[in-house]
Amino acid sequence: PGGTFTMGAEKPSEARPEGSPNIDPDARSSEGPVHEVTLDPFFIAKHELTQSQWTRLGASNPAAYLPGSDFGGKVVTLRHPVEQVRWHEARRTLGHLALVLPTEAQWEYAMRGGTRSVYATGNSPESLQGSLNIADRYCMAHEGPGSWRYELWLEDGYTVHAPVGSYSANGFGLHDMAGNVWEWVADRY
């Protein structure tokens, strides 16, 4: 649905202490300033584009983690998200079906799923358990690269990306809005 929401995040301050809407102790300066945005209703996919969907659009599969690859005892399938797609290639390929990338505002609104908390699941990182895939304890224990930064408070069951829709949906019924793979948006970050 369309609507008005508060976009962005900023670090706690005396005027806006931790626990206030859009206050995140880990916010970067590039995520501000916090401001209101009004959006018309828009279409956004329920989950990330799969490798199968991408190849059916007539594009070759650029994924680094191809079907049949085994990472930490989990085999990548065509249900896994496509990754390593260049921005121009994404726009061109989606354009063949009259689809577009969401704007940054549309993506953030969809990702928040109607919430005003730090995460769509609450204010603590631990609230994310069961809702996303990131470099975590499982990844570290199952052949994850030594150069990655791991979140040891989470265990999502995958070393690399998971099949789309593997985790709980947000308040708008959308899956994988945070974690799994990075998403492109239409405008500059």
C-alpha positions in Angstrom: 0.0 0.0 0.0 1.0 3.6 -0.4 1.4 5.8 2.7 3.5 8.3 4.6 6.5 7.0 6.6 9.6 8.3 8.2 12.6 7.4 6.1 16.2 7.1 7.2 18.0 6.5 10.5 20.2 8.4 12.8 22.2 7.8 15.9 20.7 8.5 19.3 20.9 12.1 20.6 19.7 14.0 23.6 16.7 15.2 21.5 16.0 11.7 20.1 17.2 9.0 22.5 17.5 5.3 21.8 14.1 3.7 21.4 12.7 6.7 19.5 11.4 5.9 15.9 14.2 5.7 13.3 17.0 5.9 16.0 19.7 3.2 15.4 22.9 3.2 17.4 24.6 1.7 14.3 23.2 4.3 11.8 25.6 5.8 9.4 25.6 9.5 8.5 24.6 8.5 4.9 21.3 7.1 6.3 20.1 10.6 7.4 18.6 13.0 7.7 15.4 11.3 8.9 12.5 12.7 7.0 8.9 12.0 6.0 8.1 10.6 2.6 4.7 10.0 1.0 4.4 7.2 -1.6 1.6 6.2 -3.9 0.7 2.5 -3.9 3.3 0.5 -5.9 4.1 -3.0 -6.9 7.1 -4.8 -5.5 8.0 -8.5 -5.7 7.3 -10.7 -2.7 10.9 -11.8 -2.6 14.2 -11.4 -4.5 14.4 -12.5 -8.1 15.5 -16.1 -8.3 18.2 -17.5 -10.6 15.5 -19.4 -12.4 13.4 -16.3 -12.9 16.4 -14.3 -14.1 17.4 -16.9 -16.7 13.7 -17.1 -17.9 13.9 -13.4 -18.6 16.5 -14.4 -21.2 19.6 -13.3 -19.3 22.6 -15.5 -18.5 23.1 -16.4 -14.9 25.9 -14.2 -13.5 25.7 -15.7 -10.0 28.8 -16.5 -8.1 26.9 -19.2 -6.3 25.5 -21.4 -9.1 23.0 -24.2 -8.8 24.7 -27.5 -7.8 27.4 -25.7 -5.7 27.7 -26.9 -2.1 28.4 -24.4 0.6 28.5 -25.7 4.2 26.4 -28.7 3.3 23.6 -26.8 1.6 23.3 -27.1 -2.2 22.4 -24.0 -4.2 19.3 -24.4 -6.4 17.5 -22.2 -9.0 15.3 -21.0 -6.0 18.3 -19.1 -4.7 18.4 -15.3 -5.5 20.4 -14.2 -8.5 23.4 -12.0 -7.5 26.3 -10.3 -9.3 23.8 -8.5 -11.6 25.0 -5.1 -12.7 22.6 -2.2 -12.2 22.3 -1.3 -15.9 21.8 -5.0 -16.7 19.0 -5.2 -14.1 17.2 -2.1 -15.4 17.5 -3.3 -19.0 16.3 -6.9 -18.3 13.4 -5.8 -16.1 12.4 -3.2 -18.7 11.7 -6.0 -21.2 8.7 -6.8 -19.0 7.8 -3.2 -18.2 9.2 -3.7 -14.7 11.4 -1.2 -12.9 13.6 -1.2 -9.8 12.0 0.3 -6.8 13.2 3.7 -5.6 15.2 3.8 -2.4 12.2 5.2 -0.6 9.9 2.5 -2.0 12.4 -0.2 -1.0 12.8 1.2 2.6 9.1 1.5 3.0 8.6 -2.1 1.8 11.5 -3.3 3.9 10.1 -1.7 7.1 6.7 -3.4 6.5 4.8 -0.7 8.4 7.1 -0.6 11.4 9.0 2.3 13.0 11.5 0.2 14.9 15.2 -0.1 14.0 14.5 -3.4 12.3 11.2 -4.6 10.8 11.2 -7.2 13.6 11.9 -4.9 16.6 14.7 -2.8 18.1 17.2 -5.5 19.1 19.4 -7.4 16.6 18.2 -10.6 18.3 14.7 -9.9 17.0 16.0 -10.7 13.5 16.4 -14.4 14.3 14.2 -16.3 11.8 13.7 -13.4 9.5 17.0 -13.0 7.6 20.2 -14.5 6.3 23.5 -12.8 7.1 27.1 -13.8 7.8 26.5 -15.5 11.2 27.6 -18.3 13.5 26.5 -21.0 11.0 28.4 -19.4 8.2 31.5 -19.1 10.2 31.4 -22.8 11.3 30.6 -24.0 7.7 33.4 -22.7 5.5 32.6 -19.0 5.6 35.4 -16.7 4.3 37.9 -15.6 7.0 37.6 -12.0 5.8 33.9 -11.7 6.6 32.5 -10.0 9.7 30.3 -12.5 11.5 27.2 -11.8 13.7 27.7 -14.6 16.3 24.3 -13.9 18.0 22.5 -15.3 14.9 22.3 -18.7 13.3 20.2 -18.8 10.1 21.4 -22.2 8.7 23.2 -21.0 5.5 26.7 -20.2 4.6 25.8 -18.2 1.5 22.3 -17.0 0.4 19.3 -19.1 1.1 16.4 -20.0 -1.2 14.0 -17.1 -1.5 11.2 -17.1 1.0 13.1 -19.2 3.5 12.5 -16.8 6.4 9.4 -15.2 7.9 7.7 -12.4 6.0 7.5 -8.8 7.3 4.3 -6.9 8.0 3.6 -6.4 4.3 4.1 -10.1 3.5 7.5 -9.6 1.9 10.4 -11.9 2.4 14.2 -11.4 2.3 14.0 -7.6 2.4 17.1 -7.5 4.6 20.0 -9.9 4.3 20.4 -12.7 1.8 21.7 -10.5 -1.0 22.0 -6.7 -1.7 19.2 -5.2 -3.7 19.5 -2.6 -6.4 17.2 0.5 -6.3 16.4 2.9 -9.2 18.1 6.0 -7.7 21.4 6.7 -6.1 22.0 5.7 -2.5 
